[in-house]
Amino acid sequence: MKQTHWLNSPFEKDIYQASSIHSSFKYHIDYWLIGRGDGYVDAKRIIPIMFLALFIVVAWFFLFVAKEAEIYSYLLTSKIFPDETRVESIISRLTTYIEDGYYTPFFFGLFISTIFSFLGLHYLFSPYPRPVRFNQKNGLVYTKFLGKVWVTDWDSAAIKMWRGTNYTFLIPFTHRGIALRMHSLDKNGHILTRWLLLAGANNNRLDDIALGGDPCLLYWNWLNTYMQGAVFEGADGSNSNTSNTSNSNKNQKVIPNPKIGRLWPLEKIMRFRGYKFPKSIDQQAIALNAKLKKQQLYPRFKGDPIPNNPFFTWQYHYPDRIMPNAQGKIIVPKPILTDPAAQLEEELEQKLQAQGIDNVYKHYHVKELESALNSETPKSADEIALIKNYIKMGGYKYHG
């Protein structure tokens, strides 16, 4: 896997690819889904969410320009005479502009300010960016953007593990996600391929060890299990304690219920209306998928096997850290000792541990070590040798 940095390097094509995730991995799908319906879930796209902060700045700029431009017309924000209404004031000023042939305030002030006002309000109140729909009933994943329907059959799905940087803030934020390969057709019937980034924003804050693995792998595992026909906890009498049974099918898997609507504050501020798919989106996706299959246009894909360690991405994302084992435990390798005194210390401590004796002298001052050595308390030969070795090495400062 290679790191991909959004906006400062091209999207790499040779990133680690996989078609499934080990079934024993835990699940985590908070913040990554935006909708849920009968037999489908809708997953967020990460790029529009990255730009939400930029949308606020753009909206503020357009509204500011609209306010400044309208000053030239004095139609909406200027003071009016006490004996006339706002409408009478606007009609009077427009009449004066037309009679005097002074059209600049009208076109520049009113027309430009109106355009910028609509643009600013559009960025504030426009619908939430359309997500990617995972339809369990027909086994398809699809969405619509750029005026086209994009689809992939789940049996032909391909993913990439993705890592990027968001520069829309003053301080760059890192993101992790999964990219799903989607397909469409141009007007000549040629296949178009595009990688769509899924998952929530800034999930680097998630604790991999607490979750049980890389959150992107866990998310993909959840989606994969869902698309294979899994039911949610509580459906058909199932629950988390019987994750592999249900009343309808004893072999049917059970996955945690998605937590829908957990938007971070910026999303709540920016998006007041929900996203909307065309009513015929399901039929369009089914027809497009059928056409791609009939013409054998789906690219061939064979997923690479995923390592048994769900933290394997650490070797690419955090090369300076020690990678946890499959159980999420970080085992710090012991340094190779070359100093004879340190080697003797290690050897004596191992002997004491075998005898069930803890090293109680390690953090004492030299004088305290000497006092312990000269005391009449019974000590084994190994303890005496260890104390003498500590004194020889200069002793250890007391930390407690």
Secondary structure, 3 states (H helix, E strand, C coil): CCCCCCCCCCCCCCCCCCCCCCCCCCCCCCCCEEEEECCEEEECEHHHHHCHHHHHHHHHHHHHHHHHHHCCCCCCCCCCCCCCCHHHHHHHHHHHHHHHCCCHHHHHHHHHHHHHHHHHHHHHHCCCCCCEEEECCCCEEEEEECCEEEEEEHHHCCEEEEEEEECCCCCCEEEEEEEEEEEEECCCCCEEEEEEEECCCCHHHCCHHHHCCCHHHHHHHHHHHHHCCCEECCHHHCCHHHCCCCCCCCCCCEECCCCCCCCCHHHHHHCCCCCCCCCCHHHHHHHHHHHHHHCCCCCCCCCCCCCCCCCCCHHHHCCCCCCCCCCCCCCCCCCCCCCHHHHHHHHHHHHHHHCCCCCCCCCCCHHHHHHHHHCCCCCCHHHHHHHHHHHHHCCCCCCC
